[in-house]
Amino acid sequence: MTLPARAAQPNSENLRFFEGAEQGCLVLPRCNDCDFVIWFPREICPECGSQDVDWFEASGKGSVYSFTVTRRIPGSWGKATPFVLAYVELEEGPRVMTNIVDCDPEQVTIGDSVEAVFEDATNRDGDSGPPLLRFRPVGG
């Protein structure tokens, strides 16, 4: 089941992230001065303030850092319950708030290995929007 969320909109600072997402790749910025991998994608390092930032293709792999299973919620999200809201810690360092998809929500545990997937999104007008970053379990 696709969750009823809309992605952030591409702009000049995060366009490379969304271009990668369109190709199914997790593309992130990294500061050349302090080596900090930046989430949410932007062109200024939140760690040291540098504007010397390059983009790279991340592994898309990580682990569940924390999560909750949402079983009741009003509105359009209510039709998608139960679903998993989680923080995933990427191999490259950042923690990303996201959803764990393609799984039994009752089987998710902290430390589970996950991989990035991109889901189609729909905007308020019903038009297709930029892909949404989600994660699914890997292995068994």
N, CA, C and O of each residue as an XYZ file, in Angstrom:
560
protein
N       0.844     -1.180      0.000
C       0.000      0.000      0.000
C       0.891      1.246      0.000
O       1.848      1.331      0.769
N       0.574      2.191     -0.852
C       1.312      3.448     -0.896
C       0.775      4.377      0.186
O      -0.437      4.535      0.329
N       1.672      4.984      0.940
C       1.274      5.898      2.002
C       0.918      7.260      1.400
O       1.556      7.689      0.438
N      -0.089      7.946      1.948
C      -0.595      9.190      1.359
C       0.215     10.426      1.727
O      -0.305     11.328      2.384
N       1.461     10.482      1.320
C       2.304     11.630      1.650
C       2.796     12.310      0.393
O       2.858     11.707     -0.679
N       3.140     13.564      0.539
C       3.711     14.320     -0.564
C       5.184     14.593     -0.262
O       5.549     14.883      0.878
N       6.009     14.498     -1.272
C       7.439     14.780     -1.112
C       7.661     16.282     -1.045
O       6.839     17.075     -1.504
N       8.791     16.650     -0.463
C       9.224     18.042     -0.535
C       9.419     18.383     -2.007
O       9.644     17.499     -2.833
N       9.332     19.637     -2.319
C       9.458     20.050     -3.709
C      10.914     20.370     -4.052
O      11.633     20.958     -3.244
N      11.336     19.983     -5.243
C      12.697     20.313     -5.678
C      12.892     21.827     -5.752
O      11.995     22.579     -6.133
N      14.091     22.237     -5.375
C      14.494     23.627     -5.531
C      15.984     23.635     -5.879
O      16.585     22.574     -6.043
N      16.567     24.791     -5.989
C      17.967     24.872     -6.434
C      18.926     24.172     -5.469
O      19.989     23.713     -5.887
N      18.568     24.084     -4.187
C      19.467     23.456     -3.213
C      19.376     21.932     -3.182
O      20.366     21.263     -2.886
N      18.218     21.381     -3.479
C      18.048     19.927     -3.342
C      17.768     19.216     -4.667
O      17.440     18.030     -4.671
N      17.893     19.919     -5.779
C      17.549     19.355     -7.080
C      18.311     18.061     -7.378
O      17.737     17.125     -7.936
N      19.581     17.998     -7.017
C      20.369     16.777     -7.302
C      19.811     15.562     -6.565
O      19.834     14.449     -7.091
N      19.312     15.774     -5.352
C      18.676     14.683     -4.613
C      17.486     14.144     -5.401
O      17.349     12.932     -5.570
N      16.626     15.041     -5.883
C      15.424     14.617     -6.605
C      15.745     14.045     -7.976
O      15.047     13.147     -8.447
N      16.781     14.543     -8.619
C      17.208     13.944     -9.890
C      17.665     12.504     -9.660
O      17.352     11.620    -10.457
N      18.398     12.265     -8.580
C      18.811     10.904     -8.229
C      17.614     10.036     -7.900
O      17.545      8.881     -8.322
N      16.665     10.588     -7.143
C      15.472      9.839     -6.759
C      14.693      9.380     -7.987
O      14.161      8.270     -8.012
N      14.629     10.230     -8.997
C      13.930      9.863    -10.241
C      14.580      8.635    -10.889
O      13.914      7.877    -11.594
N      15.882      8.440    -10.649
C      16.617      7.300    -11.204
C      16.707      6.137    -10.212
O      17.332      5.117    -10.501
N      16.075      6.296     -9.031
C      16.113      5.250     -8.023
C      17.405      5.226     -7.224
O      17.752      4.203     -6.633
N      18.125      6.353     -7.203
C      19.410      6.438     -6.494
C      19.319      7.460     -5.363
O      18.701      8.514     -5.510
N      19.939      7.132     -4.240
C      20.014      8.056     -3.112
C      21.262      8.913     -3.289
O      22.378      8.434     -3.090
N      21.081     10.165     -3.658
C      22.179     11.093     -3.900
C      22.159     12.137     -2.785
O      21.148     12.804     -2.566
N      23.284     12.270     -2.082
C      23.371     13.153     -0.925
C      24.547     14.114     -1.036
O      25.524     13.829     -1.729
N      24.454     15.253     -0.355
C      25.583     16.168     -0.302
C      26.532     15.814      0.842
O      26.118     15.321      1.891
N      27.842     16.086      0.601
C      28.865     15.880      1.631
C      29.756     17.107      1.654
O      30.178     17.597      0.606
N      30.040     17.602      2.844
C      30.896     18.771      3.015
C      32.353     18.391      2.730
O      32.861     17.408      3.270
N      33.007     19.165      1.892
C      34.415     18.917      1.588
C      35.347     19.410      2.692
O      36.510     19.011      2.744
N      34.841     20.279      3.580
C      35.690     20.789      4.657
C      35.695     19.896      5.893
O      36.744     19.697      6.507
N      34.522     19.350      6.268
C      34.476     18.540      7.494
C      34.004     17.103      7.241
O      33.911     16.318      8.184
N      33.703     16.745      5.987
C      33.305     15.395      5.584
C      31.932     14.983      6.116
O      31.596     13.798      6.099
N      31.139     15.941      6.584
C      29.803     15.671      7.117
C      28.842     15.361      5.971
O      28.777     16.111      4.997
N      28.099     14.264      6.083
C      27.071     13.927      5.094
C      25.780     14.605      5.550
O      25.346     14.436      6.689
N      25.188     15.357      4.662
C      24.104     16.276      5.008
C      22.730     15.683      4.700
O      22.469     15.222      3.589
N      21.858     15.707      5.709
C      20.442     15.394      5.527
C      19.665     16.448      6.275
O      19.983     16.708      7.435
N      18.728     17.033      5.720
C      18.056     17.065      4.474
C      18.938     17.786      3.456
O      19.586     18.776      3.796
N      18.971     17.306      2.217
C      19.896     17.843      1.216
C      19.809     19.367      1.057
O      18.739     19.940      0.848
N      20.964     19.979      1.163
C      21.105     21.432      0.970
C      22.550     21.731      0.648
O      23.405     20.849      0.740
N      22.832     22.953      0.275
C      24.162     23.323     -0.217
C      25.064     23.960      0.827
O      26.194     24.337      0.514
N      24.591     24.090      2.059
C      25.412     24.634      3.137
C      25.491     23.588      4.236
O      24.470     23.045      4.659
N      26.702     23.306      4.696
C      26.901     22.300      5.735
C      26.352     22.802      7.074
O      26.779     23.854      7.550
N      25.415     22.071      7.691
C      24.894     22.487      8.989
C      25.884     22.240     10.130
O      25.703     22.748     11.237
N      26.919     21.467      9.855
C      27.916     21.139     10.879
C      28.954     22.252     11.033
O      29.282     22.652     12.150
N      29.479     22.759      9.879
C      30.555     23.753      9.960
C      30.246     25.053      9.206
O      31.013     26.013      9.291
N      29.129     25.090      8.469
C      28.744     26.298      7.753
C      29.392     26.470      6.397
O      29.170     27.483      5.735
N      30.184     25.510      5.969
C      30.873     25.612      4.682
C      29.880     25.501      3.527
O      28.852     24.829      3.618
N      30.228     26.184      2.443
C      29.457     26.064      1.205
C      30.192     25.194      0.187
O      29.762     25.081     -0.961
N      31.311     24.574      0.612
C      32.083     23.686     -0.258
C      31.517     22.273     -0.121
O      32.018     21.453      0.648
N      30.458     22.015     -0.889
C      29.698     20.774     -0.789
C      29.665     20.092     -2.148
O      29.421     20.737     -3.167
N      29.911     18.783     -2.162
C      29.781     17.967     -3.374
C      28.707     16.920     -3.136
O      28.360     16.615     -1.995
N      28.189     16.376     -4.221
C      27.149     15.361     -4.163
C      27.726     14.008     -4.545
O      28.629     13.925     -5.377
N      27.199     12.934     -3.930
C      27.661     11.580     -4.228
C      26.490     10.614     -4.134
O      25.475     10.901     -3.498
N      26.652      9.456     -4.783
C      25.626      8.428     -4.678
C      25.885      7.600     -3.427
O      26.891      6.898     -3.326
N      24.970      7.693     -2.488
C      25.076      6.947     -1.234
C      24.686      5.485     -1.471
O      24.103      5.147     -2.501
N      25.009      4.644     -0.525
C      24.729      3.208     -0.673
C      23.238      2.902     -0.640
O      22.794      1.914     -1.224
N      22.466      3.740      0.036
C      21.046      3.453      0.207
C      20.787      2.429      1.298
O      19.650      2.000      1.498
N      21.847      2.036      2.008
C      21.713      1.036      3.067
C      21.759      1.704      4.430
O      22.396      2.741      4.618
N      21.072      1.085      5.371
C      21.068      1.615      6.726
C      20.454      0.620      7.677
O      20.257     -0.549      7.346
N      20.151      1.111      8.882
C      19.509      0.265      9.880
C      18.463      1.081     10.628
O      18.554      2.304     10.730
N      17.472      0.372     11.145
C      16.414      1.028     11.909
C      17.007      1.504     13.225
O      17.473      0.697     14.029
N      16.991      2.812     13.446
C      17.525      3.409     14.671
C      16.437      3.467     15.747
O      16.687      3.192     16.921
N      15.235      3.831     15.322
C      14.084      3.926     16.211
C      12.827      3.856     15.349
O      12.871      4.182     14.163
N      11.710      3.433     15.936
C      10.486      3.353     15.138
C       9.261      3.287     16.037
O       9.360      3.053     17.241
N       8.123      3.495     15.428
C       6.838      3.261     16.067
C       5.887      2.717     15.006
O       6.005      3.038     13.823
N       4.959      1.904     15.440
C       3.911      1.405     14.545
C       2.662      2.239     14.827
O       2.153      2.267     15.948
N       2.186      2.909     13.796
C       0.976      3.727     13.925
C      -0.214      2.863     13.538
O      -0.290      2.335     12.429
N      -1.140      2.733     14.481
C      -2.300      1.875     14.256
C      -3.594      2.658     14.075
O      -4.543      2.163     13.468
N      -3.632      3.877     14.601
C      -4.821      4.725     14.466
C      -4.377      6.156     14.220
O      -3.523      6.692     14.927
N      -4.981      6.768     13.195
C      -4.682      8.159     12.875
C      -5.836      8.698     12.025
O      -6.361      7.974     11.179
N      -6.234      9.940     12.234
C      -7.339     10.479     11.434
C      -6.912     10.821     10.008
O      -5.723     10.865      9.691
N      -7.891     11.057      9.172
C      -7.627     11.509      7.811
C      -7.202     10.396      6.884
O      -7.413      9.215      7.159
N      -6.589     10.801      5.764
C      -6.228      9.841      4.719
C      -5.199      8.821      5.186
O      -5.153      7.714      4.649
N      -4.377      9.160      6.167
C      -3.408      8.204      6.689
C      -4.093      7.043      7.411
O      -3.524      5.955      7.507
N      -5.303      7.260      7.919
C      -6.022      6.216      8.639
C      -6.283      4.990      7.794
O      -6.342      3.874      8.311
N      -6.440      5.188      6.497
C      -6.685      4.061      5.586
C      -5.434      3.220      5.357
O      -5.524      2.101      4.852
N      -4.273      3.747      5.721
C      -3.007      3.047      5.483
C      -2.483      2.326      6.721
O      -1.427      1.694      6.661
N      -3.200      2.408      7.838
C      -2.712      1.781      9.062
C      -2.863      0.265      8.993
O      -3.742     -0.245      8.299
N      -2.007     -0.448      9.710
C      -0.854      0.042     10.448
C       0.320      0.335      9.511
O       0.487     -0.317      8.481
N       1.130      1.330      9.889
C       2.341      1.628      9.135
C       3.461      1.979     10.111
O       3.219      2.307     11.273
N       4.695      1.903      9.606
C       5.874      2.130     10.441
C       6.479      3.492     10.128
O       6.821      3.785      8.982
N       6.606      4.317     11.159
C       7.332      5.578     11.088
C       8.652      5.331     11.804
O       8.668      4.863     12.942
N       9.760      5.647     11.138
C      11.060      5.277     11.709
C      12.132      6.316     11.438
O      12.027      7.132     10.523
N      13.164      6.258     12.264
C      14.431      6.905     11.945
C      15.340      5.794     11.451
O      15.523      4.776     12.119
N      15.905      6.007     10.271
C      16.877      5.071      9.710
C      18.235      5.752      9.744
O      18.382      6.887      9.293
N      19.222      5.052     10.282
C      20.588      5.561     10.284
C      21.287      5.013      9.045
O      21.491      3.806      8.918
N      21.649      5.907      8.142
C      22.317      5.507      6.911
C      23.739      5.057      7.196
O      24.351      5.510      8.164
N      24.275      4.167      6.359
C      25.671      3.742      6.499
C      26.603      4.947      6.481
O      27.662      4.929      7.108
N      26.207      5.989      5.764
C      27.045      7.187      5.635
C      26.906      8.135      6.823
O      27.616      9.138      6.889
N      25.994      7.837      7.774
C      25.923      8.624      8.990
C      24.611      9.297      9.334
O      24.163      9.174     10.474
N      23.965     10.008      8.408
C      22.757     10.738      8.802
C      21.619      9.819      9.227
O      21.542      8.661      8.817
N      20.745     10.364     10.054
C      19.509      9.687     10.420
C      18.372     10.367      9.678
O      18.254     11.593      9.680
N      17.536      9.552      9.043
C      16.467     10.025      8.184
C      15.127      9.595      8.754
O      14.922      8.410      9.016
N      14.202     10.543      8.955
C      12.843     10.166      9.340
C      12.127      9.700      8.079
O      12.146     10.385      7.056
N      11.499      8.535      8.156
C      10.955      7.898      6.972
C       9.910      6.870      7.366
O       9.493      6.802      8.522
N       9.501      6.093      6.418
C       8.624      4.949      6.670
C       9.335      3.679      6.244
O      10.117      3.679      5.293
N       9.053      2.591      6.961
C       9.508      1.272      6.553
C       8.323      0.646      5.822
O       7.228      0.546      6.373
N       8.549      0.228      4.584
C       7.475     -0.295      3.737
C       7.790     -1.732      3.328
O       8.870     -2.253      3.605
N       6.829     -2.352      2.668
C       6.993     -3.724      2.166
C       7.354     -4.685      3.290
O       8.247     -5.520      3.146
N       6.646     -4.554      4.417
C       6.951     -5.408      5.568
C       5.706     -5.590      6.417
O       4.706     -4.893      6.241
N       5.783     -6.541      7.342
C       4.783     -6.679      8.388
C       5.210     -5.717      9.494
O       6.254     -5.930     10.111
N       4.433     -4.663      9.765
C       4.839     -3.685     10.777
C       5.163     -4.300     12.135
O       5.983     -3.769     12.883
N       4.518     -5.417     12.449
C       4.744     -6.060     13.753
C       6.077     -6.798     13.816
O       6.484     -7.236     14.893
N       6.762     -6.945     12.686
C       8.032     -7.674     12.647
C       9.250     -6.753     12.628
O      10.379     -7.238     12.709
N       9.053     -5.437     12.523
C      10.164     -4.491     12.484
C      10.801     -4.395     13.870
O      10.100     -4.322     14.879
N      12.141     -4.394     13.910
C      12.860     -4.230     15.172
C      14.017     -3.255     14.990
O      14.516     -3.061     13.881
N      14.428     -2.656     16.080
C      15.583     -1.765     16.061
C      16.798     -2.576     15.630
O      17.018     -3.691     16.104
N      17.580     -1.998     14.727
C      18.771     -2.661     14.213
C      18.547     -3.399     12.909
O      19.513     -3.829     12.277
N      17.296     -3.560     12.485
C      17.029     -4.235     11.209
C      17.765     -3.537     10.071
O      17.817     -2.308     10.018
N      18.330     -4.320      9.168
C      18.954     -3.771      7.963
C      17.861     -3.393      6.977
O      16.910     -4.143      6.758
N      18.019     -2.210      6.384
C      17.041     -1.710      5.419
C      17.761     -1.102      4.229
O      18.949     -0.785      4.294
N      17.005     -0.943      3.123
C      17.551     -0.312      1.931
C      16.549      0.703      1.399
O      15.339      0.565      1.579
N      17.083      1.724      0.740
C      16.257      2.793      0.198
C      15.428      2.316     -0.982
O      15.894      1.543     -1.819
N      14.204      2.786     -1.031
C      13.323      2.613     -2.186
C      12.627      3.951     -2.393
O      12.485      4.739     -1.459
N      12.200      4.196     -3.609
C      11.514      5.449     -3.906
C      10.114      5.142     -4.398
O       9.926      4.360     -5.330
N       9.122      5.773     -3.755
C       7.727      5.569     -4.112
C       7.202      6.785     -4.859
O       7.630      7.913     -4.616
N       6.276      6.542     -5.763
C       5.609      7.637     -6.453
C       4.793      8.434     -5.446
O       4.227      7.880     -4.503
N       4.744      9.726     -5.661
C       3.968     10.607     -4.791
C       2.939     11.348     -5.628
O       3.087     11.486     -6.843
N       1.914     11.814     -4.973
C       0.864     12.575     -5.631
C       0.699     13.897     -4.898
O       0.659     13.929     -3.668
N       0.602     14.990     -5.652
C       0.420     16.285     -5.001
C      -1.061     16.547     -4.747
O      -1.904     15.709     -5.066
N      -1.379     17.701     -4.178
C      -2.759     18.029     -3.802
C      -3.723     18.030     -4.981
O      -4.913     17.770     -4.801
N      -3.239     18.314     -6.170
C      -4.091     18.348     -7.355
C      -4.261     16.972     -7.988
O      -4.935     16.834     -9.009
N      -3.653     15.954     -7.387
C      -3.744     14.611     -7.940
C      -2.698     14.319     -8.998
O      -2.692     13.241     -9.594
N      -1.803     15.287     -9.236
C      -0.738     15.092    -10.213
C       0.426     14.356     -9.567
O       0.599     14.375     -8.348
N       1.209     13.714    -10.401
C       2.387     13.007     -9.921
C       3.412     14.008     -9.399
O       3.659     15.040    -10.023
N       4.005     13.695     -8.250
C       5.031     14.553     -7.664
C       6.361     13.844     -7.628
O       6.485     12.735     -8.146
N       7.371     14.468     -7.019
C       8.676     13.825     -6.923
C       8.609     12.561     -6.074
O       7.770     12.468     -5.178
N       9.479     11.586     -6.341
C       9.466     10.337     -5.567
C       9.755     10.585     -4.084
O      10.482     11.507     -3.715
N       9.166      9.735     -3.254
C       9.370      9.786     -1.810
C      10.391      8.731     -1.396
O      10.328      7.586     -1.843
N      11.326      9.123     -0.543
C      12.319      8.192     -0.011
C      11.692      7.367      1.109
O      11.196      7.913      2.094
N      11.720      6.063      0.948
C      11.251      5.108      1.950
C      12.341      4.043      2.095
O      13.322      4.041      1.353
N      12.157      3.149      3.050
C      13.097      2.041      3.235
C      12.320      0.743      3.403
O      11.198      0.741      3.908
N      12.928     -0.362      2.976
C      12.326     -1.676      3.152
C      13.375     -2.607      3.771
O      14.577     -2.410      3.589
N      12.910     -3.614      4.497
C      13.842     -4.560      5.118
C      14.628     -5.336      4.058
O      14.139     -5.590      2.958
N      15.849     -5.701      4.420
C      16.670     -6.572      3.554
C      17.053     -7.804      4.379
O      17.063     -7.769      5.610
N      17.360     -8.865      3.688
C      17.768    -10.100      4.371
C      16.613    -10.730      5.111
O      15.452    -10.519      4.759
N      16.917    -11.484      6.109
C      15.845    -12.174      6.830
C      16.314    -12.508      8.155
O      15.572    -13.096      8.942
